Amino acid sequence: MTDDRFFVFLSHGLESGPKGTKVQAMKAVAEEFPGVIAEAIDHTSTKDPETRLQQMRDAMAAAGATPERTILAGSSMGGWVCAQTSANTPVRGCFLLAPALALAKYPQSSPTIQAKHVQIIHGWNDDVVPVMPVLELARQQQLQALILPDGHRLENSVDRVVREFRHFMKSCLSEQNPY
């Protein structure tokens, strides 16, 4: 018997948590799709990027998630966790909100994202993660990027983020043969 389930792992930002607005909204969207199991990882025990990266790996392993049936979604530091995870493990999808990329204080701050489907959403007025280095990384890797008139938390764009994530999920799940 084959496992037809898809897994969505959601990774929150540095100052947020698994019950945050965006993470819960995306989790609800993921759960609309039959056969999808969504998990919001709780990273609140640490602020260390490498530890959070290991928490993501552990969650994927514990669920028995295979890369070709895994979608990652993360915000800020959680976006870095998802991007770095996909650099090491080519997952099906990687959905990044204001990802903490191209920052000097992060290890491997410009990972080569290897997910089959990638979308970045960032705010023009982000005062935490500058938009231009993230756009440059997206240009270099030819990744889809949507820049909105919002700040780092994208709090004025939650409805748009939800719509984009639903479309992203449909794109990721529409393929019968992932690879």
C-alpha atoms as a printed R data frame, in Angstrom:
    type eleno elety resid chain resno      x      y       z
1   ATOM     1    CA   MET     A     1  0.000  0.000   0.000
2   ATOM     2    CA   THR     A     2  1.311  3.446  -0.901
3   ATOM     3    CA   ASP     A     3  1.071  6.480   1.363
4   ATOM     4    CA   ASP     A     4 -0.972  9.109  -0.488
5   ATOM     5    CA   ARG     A     5 -0.698 11.720   2.252
6   ATOM     6    CA   PHE     A     6  0.934 15.094   1.778
7   ATOM     7    CA   PHE     A     7  2.581 16.883   4.664
8   ATOM     8    CA   VAL     A     8  2.688 20.617   5.271
9   ATOM     9    CA   PHE     A     9  5.095 21.863   7.923
10  ATOM    10    CA   LEU     A    10  4.690 25.460   9.083
11  ATOM    11    CA   SER     A    11  7.525 27.338  10.761
12  ATOM    12    CA   HIS     A    12  6.888 30.586  12.636
13  ATOM    13    CA   GLY     A    13  9.131 33.603  13.076
14  ATOM    14    CA   LEU     A    14 11.479 34.551  15.880
15  ATOM    15    CA   GLU     A    15  8.970 36.519  17.976
16  ATOM    16    CA   SER     A    16  5.868 34.571  16.996
17  ATOM    17    CA   GLY     A    17  4.598 31.088  17.762
18  ATOM    18    CA   PRO     A    18  2.718 28.148  16.251
19  ATOM    19    CA   LYS     A    19 -0.595 29.807  17.154
20  ATOM    20    CA   GLY     A    20  0.262 33.025  15.252
21  ATOM    21    CA   THR     A    21 -2.248 34.506  12.811
22  ATOM    22    CA   LYS     A    22 -0.418 33.708   9.565
23  ATOM    23    CA   VAL     A    23  0.674 30.208  10.596
24  ATOM    24    CA   GLN     A    24 -2.837 29.279  11.740
25  ATOM    25    CA   ALA     A    25 -4.409 30.777   8.611
26  ATOM    26    CA   MET     A    26 -2.072 28.772   6.361
27  ATOM    27    CA   LYS     A    27 -2.598 25.621   8.439
28  ATOM    28    CA   ALA     A    28 -6.372 25.992   7.979
29  ATOM    29    CA   VAL     A    29 -5.902 26.358   4.214
30  ATOM    30    CA   ALA     A    30 -3.673 23.269   4.040
31  ATOM    31    CA   GLU     A    31 -6.243 21.242   5.952
32  ATOM    32    CA   GLU     A    32 -8.909 22.114   3.355
33  ATOM    33    CA   PHE     A    33 -7.190 19.702   0.965
34  ATOM    34    CA   PRO     A    34 -7.998 15.991   1.304
35  ATOM    35    CA   GLY     A    35 -5.083 13.822   2.356
36  ATOM    36    CA   VAL     A    36 -3.025 16.735   3.693
37  ATOM    37    CA   ILE     A    37 -1.638 16.660   7.205
38  ATOM    38    CA   ALA     A    38 -0.513 20.073   8.441
39  ATOM    39    CA   GLU     A    39  1.712 20.653  11.450
40  ATOM    40    CA   ALA     A    40  2.671 24.000  12.961
41  ATOM    41    CA   ILE     A    41  6.046 23.379  14.557
42  ATOM    42    CA   ASP     A    42  6.621 24.980  17.953
43  ATOM    43    CA   HIS     A    43 10.020 26.687  17.868
44  ATOM    44    CA   THR     A    44  9.434 28.839  20.970
45  ATOM    45    CA   SER     A    45 12.001 26.888  23.014
46  ATOM    46    CA   THR     A    46 14.888 28.423  21.061
47  ATOM    47    CA   LYS     A    47 15.933 31.465  19.051
48  ATOM    48    CA   ASP     A    48 18.868 29.634  17.470
49  ATOM    49    CA   PRO     A    49 18.399 29.143  13.695
50  ATOM    50    CA   GLU     A    50 20.354 25.859  13.602
51  ATOM    51    CA   THR     A    51 18.283 24.384  16.453
52  ATOM    52    CA   ARG     A    52 15.081 25.377  14.665
53  ATOM    53    CA   LEU     A    53 16.410 23.772  11.494
54  ATOM    54    CA   GLN     A    54 16.949 20.534  13.411
55  ATOM    55    CA   GLN     A    55 13.416 20.796  14.846
56  ATOM    56    CA   MET     A    56 12.086 20.929  11.274
57  ATOM    57    CA   ARG     A    57 14.133 17.882  10.272
58  ATOM    58    CA   ASP     A    58 12.930 16.026  13.378
59  ATOM    59    CA   ALA     A    59  9.268 16.884  12.673
60  ATOM    60    CA   MET     A    60  9.562 15.655   9.087
61  ATOM    61    CA   ALA     A    61 11.242 12.422  10.189
62  ATOM    62    CA   ALA     A    62  8.714 11.799  12.975
63  ATOM    63    CA   ALA     A    63  5.826 12.201  10.520
64  ATOM    64    CA   GLY     A    64  7.445  9.906   7.964
65  ATOM    65    CA   ALA     A    65  7.241 12.677   5.389
66  ATOM    66    CA   THR     A    66  8.982 12.049   2.085
67  ATOM    67    CA   PRO     A    67 10.461 15.110   0.336
68  ATOM    68    CA   GLU     A    68  8.346 14.694  -2.807
69  ATOM    69    CA   ARG     A    69  5.165 14.809  -0.675
70  ATOM    70    CA   THR     A    70  6.244 17.659   1.612
71  ATOM    71    CA   ILE     A    71  5.399 21.360   1.489
72  ATOM    72    CA   LEU     A    72  7.115 23.840   3.788
73  ATOM    73    CA   ALA     A    73  5.762 27.262   4.728
74  ATOM    74    CA   GLY     A    74  7.476 29.742   6.994
75  ATOM    75    CA   SER     A    75  7.656 33.347   8.043
76  ATOM    76    CA   SER     A    76 10.803 35.361   8.843
77  ATOM    77    CA   MET     A    77 13.191 33.006  10.700
78  ATOM    78    CA   GLY     A    78 10.710 30.250   9.856
79  ATOM    79    CA   GLY     A    79 11.170 31.200   6.212
80  ATOM    80    CA   TRP     A    80 14.910 30.737   6.611
81  ATOM    81    CA   VAL     A    81 14.262 27.335   8.239
82  ATOM    82    CA   CYS     A    82 12.093 26.278   5.281
83  ATOM    83    CA   ALA     A    83 14.514 27.634   2.666
84  ATOM    84    CA   GLN     A    84 17.495 25.943   4.321
85  ATOM    85    CA   THR     A    85 15.573 22.688   4.728
86  ATOM    86    CA   SER     A    86 14.735 22.725   1.018
87  ATOM    87    CA   ALA     A    87 18.378 23.434   0.172
88  ATOM    88    CA   ASN     A    88 19.311 20.167   1.891
89  ATOM    89    CA   THR     A    89 16.176 18.184   1.004
90  ATOM    90    CA   PRO     A    90 14.441 19.005  -2.314
91  ATOM    91    CA   VAL     A    91 10.828 19.115  -1.105
92  ATOM    92    CA   ARG     A    92  7.731 19.593  -3.278
93  ATOM    93    CA   GLY     A    93  7.005 23.166  -2.178
94  ATOM    94    CA   CYS     A    94  8.485 26.050  -0.222
95  ATOM    95    CA   PHE     A    95  6.264 29.064   0.597
96  ATOM    96    CA   LEU     A    96  8.211 31.893   2.249
97  ATOM    97    CA   LEU     A    97  6.852 35.011   3.967
98  ATOM    98    CA   ALA     A    98  9.390 37.796   4.594
99  ATOM    99    CA   PRO     A    99 12.080 35.113   4.842
100 ATOM   100    CA   ALA     A   100 15.176 35.958   6.894
101 ATOM   101    CA   LEU     A   101 17.464 35.461   3.914
102 ATOM   102    CA   ALA     A   102 20.621 37.306   2.912
103 ATOM   103    CA   LEU     A   103 21.268 38.341   6.535
104 ATOM   104    CA   ALA     A   104 24.828 38.280   7.868
105 ATOM   105    CA   LYS     A   105 23.828 36.935  11.299
106 ATOM   106    CA   TYR     A   106 22.268 33.761   9.872
107 ATOM   107    CA   PRO     A   107 24.276 30.689   8.931
108 ATOM   108    CA   GLN     A   108 24.013 29.876   5.228
109 ATOM   109    CA   SER     A   109 21.959 33.038   4.759
110 ATOM   110    CA   SER     A   110 21.537 32.577   1.015
111 ATOM   111    CA   PRO     A   111 20.597 28.921   0.559
112 ATOM   112    CA   THR     A   112 19.996 27.444  -2.854
113 ATOM   113    CA   ILE     A   113 16.326 26.580  -2.586
114 ATOM   114    CA   GLN     A   114 15.676 23.259  -4.304
115 ATOM   115    CA   ALA     A   115 11.925 22.890  -3.871
116 ATOM   116    CA   LYS     A   116 10.022 22.171  -7.054
117 ATOM   117    CA   HIS     A   117  7.554 24.995  -6.313
118 ATOM   118    CA   VAL     A   118  8.690 28.178  -4.558
119 ATOM   119    CA   GLN     A   119  6.947 31.433  -3.750
120 ATOM   120    CA   ILE     A   120  8.278 34.347  -1.734
121 ATOM   121    CA   ILE     A   121  6.026 37.093  -0.380
122 ATOM   122    CA   HIS     A   122  7.726 40.124   1.119
123 ATOM   123    CA   GLY     A   123  6.747 43.641   2.171
124 ATOM   124    CA   TRP     A   124  8.239 46.748   0.583
125 ATOM   125    CA   ASN     A   125  8.326 48.377   4.019
126 ATOM   126    CA   ASP     A   126 10.008 45.498   5.866
127 ATOM   127    CA   ASP     A   127 12.264 47.051   8.528
128 ATOM   128    CA   VAL     A   128 13.557 43.692   9.823
129 ATOM   129    CA   VAL     A   129 14.568 41.811   6.667
130 ATOM   130    CA   PRO     A   130 15.447 44.204   3.834
131 ATOM   131    CA   VAL     A   131 13.516 43.404   0.680
132 ATOM   132    CA   MET     A   132 16.247 44.104  -1.893
133 ATOM   133    CA   PRO     A   133 18.683 41.312  -0.883
134 ATOM   134    CA   VAL     A   134 15.778 38.847  -0.841
135 ATOM   135    CA   LEU     A   135 14.731 40.028  -4.300
136 ATOM   136    CA   GLU     A   136 18.309 39.627  -5.507
137 ATOM   137    CA   LEU     A   137 18.387 36.065  -4.178
138 ATOM   138    CA   ALA     A   138 15.043 35.403  -5.921
139 ATOM   139    CA   ARG     A   139 16.452 36.867  -9.156
140 ATOM   140    CA   GLN     A   140 19.602 34.751  -8.968
141 ATOM   141    CA   GLN     A   141 17.599 31.564  -8.401
142 ATOM   142    CA   GLN     A   142 14.701 32.634 -10.648
143 ATOM   143    CA   LEU     A   143 12.151 32.218  -7.865
144 ATOM   144    CA   GLN     A   144  8.660 33.642  -7.908
145 ATOM   145    CA   ALA     A   145  8.384 36.713  -5.666
146 ATOM   146    CA   LEU     A   146  5.442 38.917  -4.757
147 ATOM   147    CA   ILE     A   147  6.212 42.230  -3.063
148 ATOM   148    CA   LEU     A   148  3.347 43.912  -1.229
149 ATOM   149    CA   PRO     A   149  2.921 47.397   0.290
150 ATOM   150    CA   ASP     A   150  3.300 46.103   3.835
151 ATOM   151    CA   GLY     A   151  5.837 45.636   6.615
152 ATOM   152    CA   HIS     A   152  7.704 42.636   7.987
153 ATOM   153    CA   ARG     A   153  4.714 41.008   9.668
154 ATOM   154    CA   LEU     A   154  2.547 41.366   6.544
155 ATOM   155    CA   GLU     A   155 -0.300 42.114   8.958
156 ATOM   156    CA   ASN     A   156 -2.205 44.179   6.366
157 ATOM   157    CA   SER     A   157 -1.898 41.396   3.788
158 ATOM   158    CA   VAL     A   158 -3.106 38.284   5.631
159 ATOM   159    CA   ASP     A   159 -6.069 37.818   3.273
160 ATOM   160    CA   ARG     A   160 -3.752 38.078   0.260
161 ATOM   161    CA   VAL     A   161 -1.271 35.658   1.845
162 ATOM   162    CA   VAL     A   162 -4.089 33.158   2.435
163 ATOM   163    CA   ARG     A   163 -5.263 33.453  -1.202
164 ATOM   164    CA   GLU     A   164 -1.714 33.030  -2.485
165 ATOM   165    CA   PHE     A   165 -1.115 30.026  -0.224
166 ATOM   166    CA   ARG     A   166 -4.324 28.339  -1.389
167 ATOM   167    CA   HIS     A   167 -3.229 28.814  -5.021
168 ATOM   168    CA   PHE     A   168  0.264 27.557  -4.132
169 ATOM   169    CA   MET     A   169 -1.184 24.440  -2.487
170 ATOM   170    CA   LYS     A   170 -3.318 23.738  -5.570
171 ATOM   171    CA   SER     A   171 -0.235 24.035  -7.790
172 ATOM   172    CA   CYS     A   172  1.821 21.726  -5.585
173 ATOM   173    CA   LEU     A   173 -0.915 19.114  -5.306
174 ATOM   174    CA   SER     A   174 -2.067 19.178  -8.931
175 ATOM   175    CA   GLU     A   175  0.787 17.020 -10.213
176 ATOM   176    CA   GLN     A   176  0.028 13.314 -10.288
177 ATOM   177    CA   ASN     A   177  3.669 12.299 -10.483
178 ATOM   178    CA   PRO     A   178  5.817 14.557  -8.341
179 ATOM   179    CA   TYR     A   179  9.204 13.746  -9.941
